[in-house]
Every structure is written in structure tokens, then in C-alpha cells.
């Protein structure tokens, strides 16, 4: 049965009605909180932690202290390294998953999603139990004679990096798998028939076709890491503060909400600008 555009106000009215619920959701739970953060960031901190509603850019000016700039630089550096490691580890896993039979692919997707059924705190505490000076790995290595004394892994930047890679790797694997699974095997066979080397097949066929998943996974991983404050606290022992830790301390410990709001906006702008530049380069490539 053909639907006439004139019925029930036409397709334009129907589209507007369908768009209203998500737009309302975005306005209430995204636009209004963001506007509130902007307003609070332009206020001043009271003597006992309250908010003085007077226009001021003091919170933004404070950010340009070398201490806070160093925290931002550390956050971006760790996010970039973690994203690169996730790409290196996630690509072969995703490719192997995409070449499995259908049931094997479904099983692997389920296994990757299983850790999300457990709270991140439980998973990080499990890593702390494994990596601690008296933890399972060190104790087992000493008993087997592999080590003579425990290796200090926990409460270092390496432990933080491990925690980020562990937590974010599924967000790299799943988008890559979705792209790699769609690649037609005939294209790879055609490249082999034309005497392309394995590296040429990867560089000229597989990588370009997997670019949408690679971009999506990189954006998901990179954007979420600087905001995380739980992983640096537990795995790094609060020795290596990142932007998420700094913002959390300003809100809950120092009670300097204007400065915490300013830090949140600055982090959002820096990450957004970096992702925009990255996406522009990917589109022009």
C-alpha cells in the first residue's frame, strides 16, 4: 500500500515528531549540563568552597600553570600510546575473528563482551592482585626460580598503560572486526593472483577497506582515556595524575567547582580539536 505524503501532515511532520524525543534527550541531558558547566566555570570559588556568581576568567588563567599543562600533556601522551597499542593488538585479533566461521565469530564476540558484565573496579583489583609485589605473578616467578626478587610493575606508568589497554581494547576490536568482516575474499585473492606480497596486500587492500573501523576504534579509545580517573588511581597509586584525576579532585576534594568546570571544558576542547583534525586528515587521505 502506497503512503501518500499528504496523510497525517506529510513526511516532514512525521520526521519532526520522530526527531523530537532524541532532541529532547540531548537538550536535557547534554546541552543543559554543558551550559551549566560553562556558567560555573566563569564564576569564582568561595572562601569555604562555595560559588561566587561573579564573571571571572581566573579559572581559565590558572590552567596555564606548568603543573596543569604537564598533566594535560601526560594525559594526551598516555592516550596516544594506549591507542597505538590497542591498534597493534586489536588488528590481528579482529582479522582472525573475521576469518572464522559464523559460529566462531559469534563466540569470540561473546568472549570479548563478557568482561563488561563485571564492574571495572573488580577487574582492576584483579590486575592489582596479579601485578603486586607479593602478587600472583611475582610469587609464581620467584618460586619457579625465574626471578630472585619481585618486579615493581604496580603503581608505575606501565601499570596505568596496561590498565588502559585492557579496558579499552574491546572498543578497538569490535569496530575493526565489523569492517574486516565485510572485506570480500575475492579482492585478496585477486591481489595474490597479481603477485602482490603479503605486505602489499595488507597495505593496499586490507588497510584501506578497514579504515572506517580503525578510525571509529581510535576515536573511542583516545577520547575516553583522558577522562578516566579510576585506572590511574588504582594502577598508578595516585602517582601519575591525569586530567580525569585532576577534575575529580577539584570537584570532590578541593571543592573548587569553577576550576573543575574550566578544566572539563578545556579537556573537551583539546580532545575535540584533536579528533577533528584526525578525522579531517582521514577524510582527505
C-alpha positions as CSV (number, residue, x, y, z in Angstrom):
1,X,0.0,0.0,0.0
2,X,1.4,3.4,-1.0
3,X,1.7,6.0,1.7
4,X,0.7,9.5,0.5
5,X,2.8,12.4,1.8
6,X,-0.3,14.4,2.5
7,X,-1.7,12.0,5.1
8,X,-1.2,12.8,8.7
9,X,0.7,16.0,7.9
10,X,3.1,14.6,5.4
11,X,6.5,13.0,5.9
12,X,8.0,16.3,7.1
13,X,5.7,16.3,10.1
14,X,6.3,12.6,10.8
15,X,10.1,13.2,10.7
16,X,9.8,16.1,13.1
17,X,7.8,14.0,15.5
18,X,10.3,11.2,15.4
19,X,13.1,13.6,15.9
20,X,11.6,15.3,19.0
21,X,12.4,12.6,21.6
22,X,16.1,12.3,20.9
23,X,16.4,16.1,20.5
24,X,14.7,16.5,23.9
25,X,17.0,13.9,25.4
26,X,20.1,15.7,24.1
27,X,18.8,19.0,25.3
28,X,18.0,17.8,28.9
29,X,21.0,15.5,29.5
30,X,23.7,17.1,27.3
31,X,23.0,20.7,26.4
32,X,21.7,21.9,29.8
33,X,24.6,20.2,31.8
34,X,27.1,21.6,29.4
35,X,25.6,25.1,29.7
36,X,25.7,24.8,33.5
37,X,29.4,23.8,33.4
38,X,30.1,26.9,31.2
39,X,28.3,29.2,33.6
40,X,30.1,27.7,36.7
41,X,33.5,27.9,35.0
42,X,33.1,31.6,34.7
43,X,32.3,32.0,38.4
44,X,34.7,32.2,41.3
45,X,35.3,29.9,44.3
46,X,34.1,31.0,47.6
47,X,36.1,31.0,50.8
48,X,34.7,27.7,52.1
49,X,34.2,26.0,48.8
50,X,31.0,27.7,47.6
51,X,30.5,29.5,44.3
52,X,30.6,33.3,43.9
53,X,28.4,34.2,41.0
54,X,30.7,36.9,39.5
55,X,32.1,36.8,36.0
56,X,35.7,35.8,36.1
57,X,38.3,34.1,33.8
58,X,40.6,33.3,36.8
59,X,39.8,29.5,36.4
60,X,41.0,29.5,32.8
61,X,44.1,31.6,33.6
62,X,45.1,29.1,36.3
63,X,45.2,26.3,33.8
64,X,48.3,27.8,32.1
65,X,50.4,26.9,35.1
66,X,53.1,24.4,34.1
67,X,51.8,21.9,36.6
68,X,48.4,21.7,34.9
69,X,49.9,21.9,31.4
70,X,52.1,18.9,32.4
71,X,49.0,16.9,33.5
72,X,47.3,17.6,30.1
73,X,50.4,16.6,28.2
74,X,50.8,13.4,30.2
75,X,47.1,12.6,29.6
76,X,47.4,13.1,25.8
77,X,50.7,11.1,25.6
78,X,49.3,8.1,27.5
79,X,46.1,8.3,25.4
80,X,48.1,8.2,22.2
81,X,50.4,5.4,23.4
82,X,47.4,3.3,24.6
83,X,45.5,3.9,21.3
84,X,48.6,2.8,19.3
85,X,49.0,-0.4,21.4
86,X,45.3,-1.1,21.1
87,X,45.7,-0.8,17.3
88,X,48.7,-3.1,17.2
89,X,47.0,-5.8,19.4
90,X,43.4,-5.3,18.1
91,X,44.1,-5.6,14.3
92,X,45.4,-9.2,14.2
93,X,42.7,-10.3,16.7
94,X,40.0,-8.6,14.6
95,X,41.4,-10.1,11.4
96,X,41.5,-13.6,12.9
97,X,37.9,-13.2,14.2
98,X,36.7,-12.1,10.7
99,X,38.2,-15.2,9.1
100,X,36.4,-17.6,11.5
101,X,33.2,-19.4,10.6
102,X,30.0,-17.7,11.7
103,X,29.7,-19.6,15.0
104,X,33.3,-18.9,15.8
105,X,32.8,-15.2,15.2
106,X,29.7,-15.2,17.5
107,X,31.6,-17.0,20.2
108,X,34.5,-14.6,20.0
109,X,32.3,-11.5,20.2
110,X,30.6,-13.0,23.3
111,X,34.0,-13.7,24.9
112,X,35.1,-10.1,24.2
113,X,31.9,-8.7,25.7
114,X,32.0,-10.9,28.9
115,X,34.3,-8.6,30.8
116,X,31.7,-5.8,30.5
117,X,29.4,-7.9,32.7
118,X,31.8,-7.2,35.6
119,X,32.4,-3.8,37.1
120,X,35.7,-2.1,36.1
121,X,36.7,-1.8,39.8
122,X,36.6,-5.6,40.2
123,X,38.7,-6.1,37.0
124,X,41.3,-3.6,38.1
125,X,41.6,-5.1,41.6
126,X,42.2,-8.4,39.9
127,X,45.1,-6.9,38.0
128,X,46.4,-5.4,41.2
129,X,46.3,-8.9,42.7
130,X,48.3,-10.2,39.8
131,X,50.9,-7.4,39.5
132,X,51.5,-6.6,43.1
133,X,55.0,-7.1,44.7
134,X,53.5,-10.0,46.6
135,X,51.0,-10.8,43.9
136,X,50.4,-14.0,42.0
137,X,52.8,-13.4,39.1
138,X,55.8,-12.3,41.2
139,X,55.2,-15.1,43.7
140,X,55.0,-17.7,41.0
141,X,58.1,-16.4,39.2
142,X,60.1,-16.4,42.4
143,X,59.0,-20.0,43.2
144,X,60.0,-21.2,39.7
145,X,63.4,-19.5,40.0
146,X,62.7,-17.1,37.1
147,X,63.1,-14.1,39.4
148,X,65.1,-13.6,42.6
149,X,63.1,-10.6,43.8
150,X,59.8,-9.1,42.9
151,X,59.5,-6.8,39.9
152,X,57.8,-3.5,40.6
153,X,55.1,-3.2,38.0
154,X,52.1,-2.0,40.0
155,X,52.0,1.8,40.8
156,X,54.0,2.7,37.7
157,X,53.1,4.3,34.4
158,X,53.4,0.9,32.8
159,X,50.7,-0.4,35.1
160,X,48.5,2.5,34.1
161,X,49.1,1.8,30.4
162,X,48.3,-1.9,30.9
163,X,45.0,-0.9,32.7
164,X,44.0,1.4,29.9
165,X,44.9,-1.1,27.1
166,X,43.0,-3.9,28.9
167,X,39.9,-1.7,29.5
168,X,39.8,-0.1,26.0
169,X,40.9,-3.0,23.8
170,X,37.4,-4.3,23.1
171,X,36.4,-0.8,21.8
172,X,39.1,-1.2,19.2
173,X,38.5,-4.8,18.4
174,X,34.8,-4.6,17.7
175,X,34.8,-1.7,15.2
176,X,37.7,-3.2,13.4
177,X,36.1,-6.6,13.3
178,X,32.9,-5.0,11.8
179,X,35.0,-3.6,9.0
180,X,37.2,-6.5,8.4
181,X,34.4,-9.0,8.3
182,X,32.9,-7.2,5.3
183,X,36.0,-7.5,3.2
184,X,35.4,-9.7,0.1
185,X,38.0,-12.5,0.0
186,X,37.9,-12.2,-3.8
187,X,39.8,-8.9,-3.5
188,X,42.6,-10.6,-1.5
189,X,42.7,-13.5,-4.0
190,X,42.9,-11.1,-6.9
191,X,45.8,-9.2,-5.2
192,X,47.6,-12.5,-4.7
193,X,47.0,-13.5,-8.3
194,X,48.7,-10.2,-9.4
195,X,51.8,-11.3,-7.4
196,X,51.3,-8.8,-4.6
197,X,53.4,-9.6,-1.5
198,X,51.6,-10.1,1.9
199,X,52.7,-6.6,2.9
200,X,51.3,-5.1,-0.3
201,X,48.0,-7.0,0.2
202,X,47.7,-5.6,3.7
203,X,48.8,-2.0,2.8
204,X,46.8,-1.6,-0.5
205,X,43.7,-3.8,0.1
206,X,43.1,-4.7,3.8
207,X,44.1,-1.4,5.5
208,X,42.1,0.9,3.2
209,X,39.0,-1.2,3.5
210,X,39.3,-1.4,7.3
211,X,39.8,2.3,7.7
212,X,36.2,3.1,8.9
213,X,36.6,0.6,11.8
214,X,40.2,1.8,12.5
215,X,39.0,5.4,12.8
216,X,36.0,4.5,14.9
217,X,38.1,2.4,17.3
218,X,40.8,5.0,17.6
219,X,38.3,7.7,18.4
220,X,36.6,5.6,21.0
221,X,39.8,4.7,22.7
222,X,41.6,8.0,22.6
223,X,38.6,10.1,23.7
224,X,37.8,8.0,26.8
225,X,41.3,7.6,28.3
226,X,42.0,11.2,29.5
227,X,38.6,11.3,31.3
228,X,39.3,8.1,33.3
229,X,40.4,8.7,36.9
230,X,39.8,5.2,38.4
231,X,42.6,3.4,36.4
232,X,45.3,5.9,37.3
233,X,44.3,6.0,40.9
234,X,44.3,2.2,41.4
235,X,47.0,1.1,39.0
236,X,49.3,4.1,39.4
237,X,48.7,4.7,43.1
238,X,47.9,8.4,42.5
239,X,51.5,9.0,41.5
240,X,50.7,9.9,37.9
241,X,47.7,12.2,37.8
242,X,45.8,12.7,34.6
243,X,43.1,15.1,33.6
244,X,40.3,12.9,35.0
245,X,42.0,12.7,38.4
246,X,42.6,16.5,38.4
247,X,38.9,17.2,37.6
248,X,37.7,14.7,40.2
249,X,39.9,16.2,42.9
250,X,38.7,19.8,42.1
251,X,35.0,18.7,42.4
252,X,35.1,16.3,45.3
253,X,38.2,17.1,47.4
254,X,39.2,20.8,46.9
255,X,35.6,21.8,46.2
256,X,36.7,24.3,43.6
257,X,33.9,23.8,41.1
258,X,34.7,26.7,38.9
259,X,38.2,25.4,38.3
260,X,37.0,21.9,37.8
261,X,34.4,23.1,35.3
262,X,37.1,25.1,33.4
263,X,39.3,22.0,33.3
264,X,36.4,19.9,32.0
265,X,35.8,22.4,29.2
266,X,39.4,22.7,28.3
267,X,39.8,19.0,28.1
268,X,36.7,18.7,26.0
269,X,38.0,21.3,23.6
270,X,41.5,19.8,23.3
271,X,40.2,16.3,22.7
272,X,37.6,17.5,20.3
273,X,40.1,19.6,18.3
274,X,42.5,16.7,18.1
275,X,39.8,14.3,16.9
276,X,38.5,16.8,14.4
277,X,42.0,17.2,12.9
278,X,42.4,13.5,12.8
279,X,39.1,12.9,11.1
280,X,39.7,15.7,8.6
281,X,43.0,14.1,7.7
282,X,41.4,10.7,7.3
283,X,38.7,12.1,5.0
284,X,41.3,13.9,2.8
285,X,43.5,10.7,2.6
